[in-house]
Amino acid sequence: MPEASAVYRLGLDVGGTNLRLGVFSDLALVEETRFQANYSAICKQYPPTQAWQTILQVTAEAIQPLLDKYTGIAAIGIGFPGFIDPNTGVLAQSPNLPGLREVNLGHDLSGLLGVNVRVENDANAAAYGEYCQLGQPAGGLLYVGLGTGVGAGLVVNGQVWAGHHGYALEAGHIIVVPEGRLCGCGNHGCVEQYASATGISQAYADLTGQTRTARDIAQAADSGDIDAQTVYADAGSKLAQMLASVLKVVDVENVLIGGGVAAAWSLMSAAFHQRLEHDLIPVLRGKIKVHITRSGDVAGMLGAALLAA
C-alpha cells in the first residue's frame, strides 16, 4: 500500500500503441502500468474533433486508477509526440497523429481530472529522465529515441532546451536522403523514415516485398538474413549521418540512444560508428561518448514526472 505521507510523481509516456504510466518516489519507480491506446488508429478512424475527445477520455481512464491509489499526486507529466509550444502547452502538430492540430492536452486533461497536467515533447521528457539517471553529466546530454518515429532532446546545465517556439531538436526530421521517402511532417527523406521502427519495416518491405515488424526483422538479421542485416546497417548509418550534423551545432559530450529500436543496437553499431567518425569534423572525433540506454525505457515516464513537479 502507498505510504500516506510519501510524495509521489506520476509520469506518462505516450507510445505508438500504448500508454506507459509510472509512479515515482524521487528517481525510483514504485509502480508501472500499461494501457492499450492506439492514438494513431484513433486519429485515422475519427474526424479530428471526435478523435481528440476520444484521446482525452482514454488518457483520463488510464490515469484515474493511479490517482485513486496514490492520493498525494499533485501533478502529472506526459511525454507526448509532436510539436508542443513550451509557453502555452498547445500541440501545433504531431506528424504521426494525423489531424491533431492546435489542441491542449494539459489544459483539457486538467479539467477532466482536477489535477495539474503538464505536457512535454516525448523526446524532451526522455532526455531529461536519462540526464537525471546519468547523474546530470556536466558535458550535457543529447538524447535520441528510436521508436515509431525518431525523437531527440537536449539537456544542458539541468535545463531542457526546447528553443523559442518549442520545436528545437526535431532531429528526426533532418533530411538524410534528398527527395527520399515521404515523411509525416510533409518533407521527403527525413531520418525518421530510415532509422525508426516504421522506417526499418518500410525499408525491408521495399527490399524484399515482405511486410514485417522491426522486431521480427531484427530476429531475422540475428538468424543470418542478409536483407535484414542490410536494413539495420543502413539505419545505423543514416542515424550517424544525422547525429554528426547535430553535434557540429550543439557540441555536447554525451549522446544517449534509447527507444525500442535500441534493443537491436548490435545490428546498427558498426555502420553507425564508421559513419559517425567519417562525418564528424576532425576536432570532435574521439570526443563523443555514445551510450545505449539501460533504463528499460523508464526515462520517458521519469522525465515527464520530474518536469511536471
Stockholm file with secondary structure:
# STOCKHOLM 1.0

chainA/1-309         MPEASAVYRLGLDVGGTNLRLGVFSDLALVEETRFQANYSAICKQYPPTQAWQTILQVTAEAIQPLLDKYTGIAAIGIGFPGFIDPNTGVLAQSPNLPGLREVNLGHDLSGLLGVNVRVENDANAAAYGEYCQLGQPAGGLLYVGLGTGVGAGLVVNGQVWAGHHGYALEAGHIIVVPEGRLCGCGNHGCVEQYASATGISQAYADLTGQTRTARDIAQAADSGDIDAQTVYADAGSKLAQMLASVLKVVDVENVLIGGGVAAAWSLMSAAFHQRLEHDLIPVLRGKIKVHITRSGDVAGMLGAALLAA
#=GR chainA/1-309 SS CCCTTCCCEEEEEECSSEEEEEEEETTEEEEEEEEECCHHHHHHHSCHHHHHHHHHHHHHHHHHHHHHHCTTCCEEEEEESSEECTTTCCEEECTTSTTCCSBCHHHHHHHHHSSEEEEEEHHHHHHHHHHHHTTCCTTCEEEEEESSSEEEEEEETTEECCCSSSCTTCGGGSBSSTTCSBCTTSCBSBTHHHHSHHHHHHHHHHHHSCCCCHHHHHHHHHTTCHHHHHHHHHHHHHHHHHHHHHHHHHCCSEEEEESGGGGGHHHHHHHHHHHHHHHSCGGGTTCCEEEECCSTTCHHHHHHHHHHC
#=GC SS_cons         CCCTTCCCEEEEEECSSEEEEEEEETTEEEEEEEEECCHHHHHHHSCHHHHHHHHHHHHHHHHHHHHHHCTTCCEEEEEESSEECTTTCCEEECTTSTTCCSBCHHHHHHHHHSSEEEEEEHHHHHHHHHHHHTTCCTTCEEEEEESSSEEEEEEETTEECCCSSSCTTCGGGSBSSTTCSBCTTSCBSBTHHHHSHHHHHHHHHHHHSCCCCHHHHHHHHHTTCHHHHHHHHHHHHHHHHHHHHHHHHHCCSEEEEESGGGGGHHHHHHHHHHHHHHHSCGGGTTCCEEEECCSTTCHHHHHHHHHHC
//
